[in-house]
């Protein structure tokens, strides 16, 4: 019985009859020039029929079943999509994991008379709400910071490339720190718009016992009380907290990692193992996180205060907490939390990039030709 062409294709693996994804046509003379050790008297390859009926003795097919079918081109839409996915994983998972620390921190900021310290704060929460109380508000935390991470990392990679192209190769290298700062600030401006509604609900759920069990009942109750505009009441303080935080997070990370590869590690980055590169990412992220916590802490206190009290203003927060309180209340816990959080975020983000075949973040600035190479998936 005759077998149709489509049926024949369905009976065999695609790489046996498709040359577009898994085979390459190589010029024999170029191949021999790149491999001078091969004998020049080797037999000629089997002639390859051409579409016009003639044959060519200068080209032949080499099957490459192990070569990936797809590739991610640096700075292509697929590249930015991969960075966005990495940002979702790095921010959403890490913030959800440290929910107990965040809960104690927020309550120390709102009610320092009751929550006097880290240990006593955990003790009070456990006594009043049990183990489940430590994870109150984890759903808005996961959703809000996943959305923020997507925008933060995806747009940072975009704006870093965009501003570098505007500056030109020479100025991009000369003013790279300014480009890191501008790119991260631009990305965070967008990311906070995605985060703000979930942050408002999270703080209210975590700091007002009995307000709601979580997102499902907390969001409708919040909207009924303050309207949809109330979800963005804390956007300006959130920008005040997150934009300096992110500028410090990305610029210091890039600088620290570059210095580590330049002064602490004798081997060039491209020759280091992926495990070592990920270790550098975590270490650089942790140090950057400590700096972030210090810079952004006053605004963090304002965000917690404004989202907890209906109709509260920045003046009310300063009056009640004092200037010194804005800078110091809850800071030790936040340093531990943000340092660990930021180190883990960079570790997860770069681990995901390695997983999909992209290079880790930071290190020496790539050359103009290297930036256009394809990273294999």
C-alpha positions in Angstrom: 0.0 0.0 0.0 1.4 3.4 -0.9 2.4 5.6 2.0 1.7 9.3 1.6 4.4 11.9 2.3 2.6 13.2 5.5 2.3 9.6 6.8 6.0 9.0 6.2 6.8 12.1 8.2 4.7 10.9 11.1 6.5 7.6 11.3 10.0 9.0 11.8 11.6 11.6 14.1 11.5 15.0 12.7 15.3 15.5 12.6 15.5 12.6 10.0 13.7 14.6 7.4 13.9 18.2 8.5 17.1 20.2 7.9 15.8 23.6 9.2 16.2 23.0 13.0 18.7 20.1 13.5 21.1 20.2 10.6 23.5 22.7 9.1 24.9 23.0 5.6 28.6 23.7 5.9 31.0 24.7 3.2 33.6 21.9 2.9 36.5 24.1 2.2 35.7 26.3 5.3 35.3 23.2 7.4 38.8 22.0 6.4 40.3 25.4 7.0 38.9 25.4 10.5 40.2 21.9 11.1 43.7 21.8 9.5 44.5 18.5 11.4 42.1 16.6 9.1 43.8 15.0 6.0 43.3 17.0 2.9 43.1 13.8 0.9 39.9 12.6 2.6 37.2 11.3 0.3 34.8 13.9 -1.1 31.4 14.0 0.5 28.4 12.5 -1.2 27.1 15.1 -3.7 24.0 17.0 -2.5 21.2 17.4 -5.0 20.1 21.0 -5.5 16.6 22.2 -6.3 17.4 22.8 -10.0 18.5 19.2 -10.5 22.3 19.8 -10.3 24.6 18.6 -7.6 27.1 20.3 -5.4 30.2 18.7 -4.2 31.1 21.6 -1.9 28.4 21.2 0.7 27.2 18.4 2.9 24.8 17.9 5.7 25.9 17.2 9.3 23.1 15.9 11.6 23.0 17.7 15.0 20.3 16.0 17.0 21.6 17.4 20.2 21.5 21.0 19.1 18.5 23.0 20.6 15.7 23.7 18.3 15.2 27.2 19.6 17.6 30.0 20.7 17.1 33.1 22.8 18.8 36.1 21.2 20.2 38.6 23.6 17.9 41.7 24.0 15.2 40.1 21.9 11.5 39.8 23.0 12.2 36.3 24.1 15.2 37.5 26.2 13.0 40.1 28.0 10.3 37.5 28.5 12.8 35.1 30.2 14.0 38.0 32.5 10.4 38.8 33.3 9.7 35.1 34.3 12.9 35.1 36.4 11.7 38.2 38.2 8.3 36.6 39.0 10.1 33.7 40.6 12.7 35.6 42.4 10.5 38.3 44.0 7.2 36.4 44.5 8.7 33.3 46.2 11.2 35.1 48.4 8.7 37.7 49.7 6.1 35.0 50.4 8.8 32.9 52.3 9.7 35.8 54.6 6.0 36.6 55.4 6.5 35.9 59.2 9.4 38.4 59.4 7.5 41.0 57.4 4.4 40.6 59.6 6.4 41.1 62.8 8.2 44.1 61.2 5.0 45.8 60.2 3.5 45.4 63.6 6.6 46.7 65.3 6.3 49.8 63.0 2.6 50.3 63.8 2.4 49.4 67.5 5.9 49.7 69.1 4.4 49.8 72.6 3.1 46.3 72.2 5.7 44.8 69.8 8.9 46.0 71.5 11.3 43.6 69.9 11.7 40.8 67.4 11.6 37.9 69.9 8.7 39.4 71.8 6.9 40.2 68.6 7.0 36.6 67.5 5.9 35.5 70.9 2.9 37.8 71.0 1.8 36.8 67.5 2.1 33.1 68.4 0.2 33.5 71.6 -2.7 35.5 70.0 -3.0 33.9 66.6 -1.0 30.6 66.6 1.2 29.3 63.9 -1.2 30.2 61.1 -1.0 33.9 62.2 2.6 34.0 61.0 1.5 33.6 57.4 -1.5 36.0 57.4 -1.4 38.0 54.2 0.7 35.6 52.2 -1.6 35.6 49.2 -1.5 39.3 48.5 2.3 39.2 49.2 2.8 36.5 46.6 0.6 38.1 43.9 1.8 41.7 44.6 5.5 40.9 44.6 5.3 38.5 41.7 3.8 41.4 39.6 6.4 43.8 40.9 9.3 41.3 40.2 8.1 40.8 36.6 8.2 44.5 36.0 11.3 45.2 38.0 13.6 42.8 36.4 12.1 42.7 32.9 12.0 46.5 32.5 15.4 46.9 34.2 17.0 44.8 31.5 15.1 46.8 28.8 15.9 50.2 30.2 19.6 49.3 30.8 20.0 48.4 27.1 17.9 51.3 26.0 19.9 53.9 27.9 23.2 52.3 26.9 22.2 52.6 23.3 21.2 56.2 23.8 24.6 57.0 25.4 26.7 55.1 22.8 29.4 52.5 23.5 32.0 54.9 25.0 29.6 56.8 27.3 27.8 53.6 28.3 31.0 52.3 29.7 32.1 55.6 31.2 28.8 56.3 32.9 27.6 52.7 33.5 26.6 53.4 37.1 24.3 56.2 36.1 22.8 53.9 33.5 22.2 51.3 36.2 20.6 53.9 38.4 18.4 55.3 35.6 17.4 51.9 34.4 16.4 50.6 37.8 14.5 53.8 38.7 12.5 53.6 35.5 11.7 50.0 36.0 10.6 50.5 39.6 8.3 53.4 38.7 6.3 50.9 36.7 6.7 48.0 39.1 5.2 49.9 42.0 2.0 50.5 40.1 1.6 46.8 39.9 2.5 46.2 43.5 0.6 49.0 45.3 -3.0 47.5 45.5 -1.7 44.2 46.9 0.6 46.0 49.3 -2.3 48.1 50.7 -4.4 45.0 51.4 -1.4 43.1 52.8 -0.6 45.7 55.4 -4.2 46.1 56.5 -4.6 42.3 56.9 -1.4 41.9 58.8 -1.7 44.9 61.2 -5.4 44.9 62.0 -6.5 41.6 63.6 -10.0 40.7 62.6 -10.0 43.0 59.5 -9.9 40.0 57.1 -8.5 36.5 56.8 -6.7 37.3 53.6 -7.0 38.6 50.0 -10.4 37.1 49.1 -12.3 39.0 51.8 -9.7 41.7 52.5 -9.7 43.3 49.0 -13.5 43.7 48.8 -13.7 45.0 52.3 -10.9 47.5 51.6 -12.6 48.7 48.5 -15.9 49.2 50.2 -14.2 51.2 53.0 -12.0 53.4 50.9 -12.9 52.9 47.3 -10.6 51.8 44.5 -8.6 55.0 44.8 -7.7 53.9 48.3 -5.7 51.1 46.9 -3.2 53.7 45.6 -3.2 55.9 48.6 0.3 54.8 49.4 1.7 55.0 45.9 3.9 58.1 46.6 5.4 56.7 49.8 5.8 53.4 48.0 7.8 55.1 45.2 9.7 56.8 48.0 10.6 53.5 49.5 11.0 51.3 46.5 12.7 53.6 43.9 15.8 54.4 46.2 15.7 50.7 47.3 15.8 49.4 43.7 18.4 51.9 42.5 20.7 50.8 45.4 19.8 47.2 44.8 20.7 47.1 41.1 23.6 49.6 41.0 25.4 48.3 44.1 24.8 44.7 42.9 26.3 45.4 39.5 29.3 47.2 41.1 29.9 44.7 43.8 29.8 41.7 41.4 32.2 43.5 39.0 34.6 44.2 41.8 34.4 40.6 43.0 35.3 39.3 39.6 38.0 41.9 39.2 39.7 41.7 42.6 38.6 38.6 44.5 38.3 35.9 41.9 41.5 35.3 39.8 39.6 33.5 37.0 37.6 35.5 34.4 33.9 35.3 34.8 33.3 33.3 31.6 35.7 30.7 32.8 34.2 30.3 36.2 31.7 27.5 36.9 28.0 28.3 37.0 27.9 27.3 40.7 30.6 29.9 41.5 28.9 32.5 39.4 25.6 31.9 41.3 27.5 32.1 44.6 28.8 35.5 43.6 25.3 36.6 42.7 24.0 35.6 46.1 26.9 37.3 48.0 26.6 40.5 45.9 22.9 40.5 46.4 23.1 40.1 50.2 25.5 43.1 50.5 23.3 45.1 48.2 20.3 44.2 50.3 21.8 45.6 53.5 22.4 48.9 51.8 18.9 48.9 50.3 17.3 48.4 53.7 19.1 51.4 55.2 18.4 53.7 52.4 14.7 52.9 52.1 13.7 52.3 55.7 12.1 55.7 56.5 9.7 55.3 53.5 9.0 51.8 54.6 7.8 53.1 57.9 5.6 55.6 56.2 4.0 53.0 53.9 3.1 50.8 56.9 1.7 53.7 58.8 -0.4 55.1 56.0 -1.8 51.8 54.9 -2.8 50.9 58.5 -4.7 54.1 59.4 -7.6 55.4 57.4 -7.2 59.0 56.4 -3.6 59.3 57.9 -1.1 61.6 56.3 2.7 61.8 56.1 2.6 64.6 58.7 0.7 62.4 61.1 3.3 59.7 60.7 6.2 62.0 61.4 4.4 63.5 64.4 3.7 60.2 65.9 6.9 58.3 65.1 9.4 61.2 65.1 12.2 61.6 62.6 14.5 59.3 64.5 11.8 56.7 64.6 11.3 56.8 60.9 15.0 55.9 60.4 15.4 53.3 63.2 12.1 51.7 64.1 12.2 48.0 62.9 15.5 48.6 61.1 17.6 45.6 62.5 14.9 43.2 61.6 14.5 44.7 58.1 18.3 44.5 57.5 18.2 40.8 58.2 15.1 40.3 56.2 16.1 42.5 53.2 19.7 41.3 53.1 18.6 37.6 52.9 15.7 38.5 50.6 17.9 40.4 48.1 20.6 37.8 48.1 18.1 35.0 47.5 16.4 37.1 44.7 19.6 37.6 42.8 20.5 33.9 43.3 17.1 32.7 42.0 17.0 35.2 39.1 20.4 34.3 37.9 19.8 30.5 38.4 16.7 30.9 36.2 18.8 32.7 33.6 21.4 29.9 33.7 18.6 27.3 33.4 17.3 28.8 30.1 20.9 29.3 28.8 21.4 33.0 29.5 24.5 34.5 31.2 24.4 35.6 34.8 24.0 39.2 35.7 26.9 41.5 36.3 30.7 41.2 35.8 32.7 43.0 33.2 30.7 44.8 30.6 30.3 42.7 27.5 31.9 43.7 24.2 29.7 45.0 21.4 30.0 41.7 19.5 29.3 39.6 22.6 26.1 41.4 23.3 24.6 40.2 20.0 25.5 36.5 20.5 22.9 33.9 20.8 22.3 32.2 24.1 21.1 28.6 23.7 18.0 27.4 25.4 
